[in-house]
Amino acid sequence: MYYLKCGYCAEHSALKSEYITFCDHCGKKFPFNYADWKVQHPNSTFAAYELEMGVPEARYEAIMKKRRRQGFDLRKKTALITSIVVLIACSTLGAYYGPTLVKMFQEPAVPVTMLNTDNWRTFRGNMLQLQTPLSLSPVPVKDQPNMRLKAFKGGSNGEGLVIRMDEVVYLADNYIGLELASKEAANQLSREEGVSQFTYTEKAVIILGQQAMLQHGSYIYKQSSPIEFSSLVAVRGGTRVQLLVTHRGNDETGRKIAEKVMGSARLN
Ligand SMILES: [Zn+2]
């Protein structure tokens, strides 16, 4: 078999018969197809045409083989370069962000030194005050329909301990029941981003003669980090306040701190 090399796309088409006129690859007309050639060589044969214009099978195979090898080499080179780049990127990222990434994906334990209450301070909210090892500062929260929200937070998931106080003023109600309020507070937490497998139990407690609801529970954060929480909910008129402490699951120090913070809560 002979092949015709296309002058446009440089691909080869098999000379299967005398009637091959167009390139198999780009569809352009061969300038010297057999019919055209025959006009200039009226006494010649197709075999002579093949010999003069065609590329013999052996050469065609050699060209294809070379091409395949080059393609393979190129792919191998590309793959190698890609792996090197990925490796460098990973190790660079790892060196810079590794510790942060680990912190993000695995909540660290609370350092035992935090249990020393000498370093704790008082935080006073509108309704509730407490003792805390972390300083709480206001966090921006968006008001919801008929609700005015205020929040304060100390610590972060990266530090293994978060203490948070949320005040909600129900603008349309001048009275809200404790049970409903505590259920709503738990619902709100369960709906936060990244929270799954949320469970909790609650019991009524008395703080200096006033009723409140104490909740303990757990959830999985971002499908990977088990978190425990303690939450104290109290109401006054149409205002609800929630004190929330979260820490890593099974962290004894975190639990002790949560207990101490909850125990220090006083209603103003
Ligand atoms: Zn072509």
Residues whose N, C-alpha, C, O or C-beta is under 5 A from the ligand:
A	BS01	ZN	C6 Y8 C9 A10 C23 H25 C26 G27
